[in-house]
Structures are given as structure tokens and as C-alpha cells.
Amino acid sequence: MAQQLQQITITAPGFAGINTQDAPLAQEPTFASVADNCVIDKSGRIASRKGYSMVSTNGGSVLGSSLGIEAVHQFRDNNGNVVIFSAGNSKIFSGTTTLTDETPGSYTITDDNWKIVNFNGKAYFFQRSHEPLVYSNTAGAVQKMSAHAGATGTPPQGNEVLAAFGRIWVADFATDKSTIYWSDLLDGTAWTGGTSGSIDISKVWPNGYDEIVALSAHNGFLIIFGKDSILVYGGAESPATMALTDTISNMGCLGRDCVVSTGKDLIFFAKSGIRSLARTIQEKSSPIGDISKNVNNDIKTIAASETGNIKMIYSPKEAFVLVNFQILKIVYCFDTRFPLQDGSYRATTWSQIAPLCFTNLVDNTIYIGNASGIAQYSGYSDNSSSFQLSYFSHPLSFGNPSVLKFLKKINVVTFDGAESTVVLNWAYDYTNNYKKQAYILPANKSAQYNISEYNTDAEYSGSLDLIKRKKVNTSGSGMVVSVGVESTVDGNVIAIQQLNIHALLGRIA
């Protein structure tokens, strides 16, 4: 005989992000098995990511059959001059709405994997086996460094460049993976004389051999990332006398663009997952506190399959770190507002957006390089096309996995999503044979609100119509129940506020 109706209330479903590491039944209902095209919003809810709108209009004519725009950079000098540079189709472009070819004459580009940095009123372009390029507003053009007024010495053709401690630092050469060159003080075009110089670190790798892949500056230290180790140098303001202060073995970085600074910390992609430099220095090789702990197997498998560049970006405005897998067209989004108790970040994924690169502008606008040119991360459609938000729970046992459950009703509470189609999914016993019930959310009676501006629902007093409630009758039975919510996002943000799941508990199976 059936027992009393039981209920599971999941407030802020997916609040803890995706967890694919632990056994499904051992997880809290706040974890998600799927959270795609989502972010964790300011109220801790699974909400739709923003979409993108194209900024450039002539991408199709200048990018040809290339992948698209693979690098975007904002140059800004002390006089307030601003230029947006981008790279694609073996060319350097300036501009946003119209991409204008700025490639120097008689200069051959064979790849678009540029790293561009600003330093002392100039923009510097570096890529392995290419003579560096330089731009200043005074010159008014992108030039080969050897042709730039005042340049001295032979500019190093490295893949990694860092502007820090009053000079330009370059490393990762085609035939030399252990030497770092630095320019003269305050002059990134001077590579001989003055205080320019170099250091060979091949003898200080803790494991005997490694290769430089990335450079960074943090808390007054020069951080050198190898593939399998990390070196920390102090006194980089005077590089001729700087000294090794710390080493970390068996922990390195996957690539040049896999390090981002949050101001307080450096976040980097290691073979073991996404890591915090501060905690790594404290814990050395201990795996405790991995930022990507809950999705480590997934993200490492994807990284092993990615044949293009892996690039990361941190946005202080959006409060997330993005990890972009260029060719596989997968983005992992790690929320930085609400770290879990073990130090890991709440993870969601993005699909359908297909970025090649990101950059964060001075005003915190995010530009995206894609197959069509430059786009802006904004609005709630992908270039005027809809996309699908997906949230799915792990199997729910109602506290007793050995008892049969007869699912009766699910109450779905969503925020906004006016006139969106929502599909409720439910399935039993670890199968993907989901039953589905679709419904359309009503229009809002009050003004629309931008998700980036709200903090709590209290800000919307008098706008209770933004909270949408729907009761869906369900059917079927099984030992465990999985539920999911899918919604077509087409102009309006939607957030999943709460799920109330009602079931009758039957006999022991």
C-alpha cells in the first residue's frame, strides 16, 4: 500500500554547480549533472548566460575560410588613445565595426596565435617564429619591431610575452624553452645594452627538465610556469640580481593563455585541473582545494582532445573565469562569487556560442572573437538567435534508494523568462528516457530587468510577476528520480528559483 506523500524541495537548483566526480546518489540535490548555457547569478540561482551580438560587419569579406578572429586586444595609452586590435586569416586588424587590415607590408604571418600586451604607450605583438610587431599612436601604424624608431638589438621571436616590472619579458622560443629575455627599462623595443638581458633557468627546474609555457607577475614576484613545475623569482625589478624564492614540482600549466589574474590570485590550468596559485604554493602538490574539483575528469578529458588553443579569461564584472576550448566549442564557466567550502568553484558549461577568444575591455565589456569577426557578450540571444538553457539534477532517492517512488507532481518556480517555452523532464532509474511536459511562461506586466543589475529579489518589490510558478502533473515510478528543466532563451533572462518534487513512496523493491 502506498505511503504518505513525500516531498523534496530544491531551493536554487544547481546552486553548487555541476558535479560529475562523485557518485550520483552520494550528492546533495544542490549539485547538477547538467547546467548548460548557464551562469550562477548574484542570487545563487542557475540562470541563463548572456548571448552575443556582432560588432564587426565585414568579417565575412576579410576572414575568408579561416577560423575567424583568434585574438582581440584593447590598446590604450596614457593619453587616452584607444584602438581595438584583432587577428585572423593571417592578418592584423584594427577597428570594431569595420575590420581594417594593419598588417605591415612585406611581413608574412603563418598563424594567428598572437599574444598582445600594452607597455609604456605601445602595443606589442608576439608569436613564436615571428618578428615581434609594435604599435604606438605616434607612429600610427603596426610595424615590425626592427623598423620602429629607436629599436635596438635583435627582437626575440618568442611565443610568450609579459609586460611587468618596467620592461618586456619574452620566452618560449622554437628551439629554446628555458631562456627568458628582458628588454631595457621602460623600452620594449631595446634588446641590447642598458639593463636588457637574459637568464637560462634550465638548471633550476625541480624535476631536472621542463619547458616554459607562461609568465606572470603576482605580488611582486615573477612567476614562471613550466609544463610540470612552477618557479617563483623575487627581485624582478632588477632582473640581473633576481633570485629564485620558491619552486613547485609536479604542477605546471597547460598553455600560454591558461593563466589569468583575479587581482588577489592567479588561476591556471594544470594537468590536474584548474588551480589557484596561492593555494598551490601553500599546499605544494596537494590536490586539496582544486578549483575544478567537481568536474576535473571531464575538463581534463576535453583538454586532452582539444587540438586548438585553450584560453582563459577572468571578468570582474561578471565574476567568472571562462575556460574556452577553441575547436571543440566548449566553454566552462567558474563562478568566483561563491566558492564552495572545499575551495572549489561552482561550474557550468556553455555550448552554442562557439568563441575563438575573449578579451575584457577597460570598461569591463567582454569582446568575443568568433568565425564572423568581433562580437560583444550582451543581451539574451546569440546574434538574434535563441539558445537552450539546460539543467538536470542527479538521481534523487528521497532518502531511501530501496523504496519505489511514484512521482505525482513537480512545482517549478522560475524568475522572469517572460514568454519563454519551458520543458520539464523527469526519468527513473538512471535512464535517459525522459518524459517531458512543455509550457509557456506568461508575459511580464512590469518593466524588464537586466540580470547583471539585480542582486536580490527584494530589489523588485512591486514586480512579483517576475516570479513564475507552474504545477506539472507527472507519472511513472522507479527507485530514483531525475528531473530537468530546459528553456529556450530568446531575449529574456530566465533563472530557476525552486523545484518542489512530490512523490508517493511504495513498497521495497
Steps between C-alpha positions, in 0.01 A plus 500: 500500500631844410631713783466870577592755235868597531657820378845622401541876477804616308551869559724650234548175302857464378622760751817294553563462127576186303644199682599206281775371730308343787257209498157636394305377803763632742448860391299782647200606287661844462746347252408459134591230253446746213497882511552616143484853365475614861671718756454518875331836545538749787222328691667161467258363240559318176428770244545535127835637385501808285519461127698697247439762235733558208701821509694463174308500175762408239640182654376281219693697239833526686519168685452269203506129584708548817374404846420865565626753753735313734633795702343828613681768699427851621792743472483807718783744567551762769345768280173309476548381142311173449525249215349151482733255327408152386661217308366249252553365149877567545438873534499768768187715510400820674149620568176347620209563263735494202810281517786681327813311394804636687748227403839657423612482139741218408412317821382139484272361771457123518283468813255710702612397847609850601544627854468876518597716800507872576814659639606863540282643224545218249333172408728199449407196291683170557469156344753221469729520195366843401685828536311697766277786392451829678242779483500849645258782440797716404603266219135441409564156354586143597870454420761230512693567818828529310345783295367691801680827580756450775494119498834337583630145492334193357144465635435149637244294312335340801149370548449639851526866597446676831496873572606539864759653730567784255598289200394236245580132574501237224530118509402176325699494176491243225834345604546635853251427779705608802623854427322821590602830339414842639513840337665816623315694769185674367585413139351182356682552170853506650657155512865589534688722743360676804346255745373256237607140549402135530503205736525127433292314759570150367704414812233595755201296385411286805448186291817544296334608173199704403384752239379856557141540386380814683625802697311708752557760771334465838555671835836636387627162378577376148312172456638259239266218402649188349303202379568307821634753749483862614786735590459813711763775470530799730672829423390512135515881514875445457506185288879470491493424874156337539500178702302178506277504809275197455444198276198277453554160343248274326270795437523711185284669240346366179559806284588865461141624518402275792590749774282789619537750782206583725700770676528296819606173339618329184269232361664251264421179314727217610498135400306433820234762424440869566714617790561802723864609520463623859366166620745306285796683657355433844410136435772420243379196301204423727176466303294659781305804387507447123283768341364250245478212749138412415559475123868401488466179301281668241715807453823298481349266240387797290844663529666180377272499194531871416717558193477879507586759760361492853441853624384638833359837601390654829219757511471699824163639391345163419696331784602196302801328352440359153698210354452479126576194288533659159447212257266289714282810556454438872525766768522428873384783723626512861315735732732701728233645733412191698787251544388177663628404844785294354618796290371369168304731270147440376519385139259527209552449128421701190424353161372654174698823546818371322758763600860496379623748762385751759636829625392723787501872415585781741129567558447126568324439170584151374589469132491164328694393193304253289467370146320817388720762662471684832192465718394636839381289792161656564125451476322166514524362150787377286517751218118524498461120522368313801700252704402233749561505874516150652501395864481136613526365852679190616278200588293575811416219743284694751726362771423135423643353177341157563140621496292543185397859423187610317562854379178702524572868450784749455461868579742712298582856611694713253611863490405706194528309170194682370330317212771233494424135437598282796525122479488299823674161479486200734641150479556199721779263595800665332352487149486781245145405407355831613131579500438862408240768560528838327335826598538870415573761765270804509612847400612743768263776596782726615822624346777260404819483705857419404639208702837669539335778702301306757628365826201364686131468427439772760612751239188415304234584754181557308619270218391163634386400152869433429464188717326229295347189658383193316358170631561204272335163558741213448479124459698179519703336774850388585756469776662838431377806314690750285345832401602764251393842378569623147407841368539682173675830570402761245533854629416457870705365787361203689613359835388181674385604846365181658376147434246327727487131413214289641499121498326207666730243656393142433631156579860396535614366163 
